[in-house]
Amino acid sequence: MDISGRIETTLKAAMTAATIHSAPPKLAGAMKHALFPGGARVRPQLAMAVALACGDDAPELSNATAASIEIIHCASLVHDDMPCFDDADLRRGKPTVHVAFSQPLALLAGDALIVLAFDVLARAGALAPARLAGLVGTLARSTGMPGGICAGQGWESECEVDLSAYHRAKTGALFVAATTMGAMAAGREPGPWIELGACIGEAFQVADDLRDALLTEAELGKPVGQDAIHARPNAVAQLGVAGAVSKLHEILGGALASIPACPGELALREIVRLQAKRLTPVEFAQYAA
């Protein structure tokens, strides 16, 4: 089974376990709406790619690790879209969870998904108990405070914002989790994989800032111009479009250079190159310095 197949199979199994029998039907529906169909599944694919590059000696743990990261990501999108934050009506081309199911159910769905992510990881951890504590701790720190995605959302309520700290928390944290947890799931030390995750996370955020500024709602499948509307810090406002495009290319070059030596290094480099191509679509080329 390929990477995508492993991820989707694990996510579907996790959702089935969470929503069977006496589960409240509307809340179960809201959770499924948030998780399926997915987007590009970039974070779990990166985690799986690193695990494979490191030997993937515990495939079920790798699967659960990747799935847990994606579930946390989807939970964060549910909360981000709510009226108290972005007040977005569309996500991935369909109504957001609070629009389709109500605000109370969206709040509960996001919370339930966060708990589900840790449950998925804990269940698989029995296969390699020595690795579980590190995986759970990394996912927790990447989700909460002081430097996880909750902190990233919190920065948007501050009067003065450090753009790098904001990007590291809101976007970078889960990408660092993907690379380091992928290595940990395969029994490798996480330290050498931090820089790769940080680079890809920063690149992803800069690319997202560019899309928000340059593309249409139809092209993105979600509202655009949100950074300007909500006066949020972003790379385009700070660097200009050409500067942001230049910064994106610089970061992606650093990502390739940061890949540690490992058994599957060449294959991983190709995956990172493909992600880099996806993050720098042709519409950005005209702005390149």
PyMOL commands that set and color helices and strands:
alter all, ss='L'
color gray80, all
select helices_A, chain A and resi 3-19+25-35+42-53+59-81+97-101+103-125+129-143+149-155+163-185+191-214+217-220+226-229+235-257+265-279+282-287
alter helices_A, ss='H'
color red, helices_A
select strands_A, chain A and resi 90-91+94-95
alter strands_A, ss='S'
color yellow, strands_A
deselect
rebuild
show_as cartoon
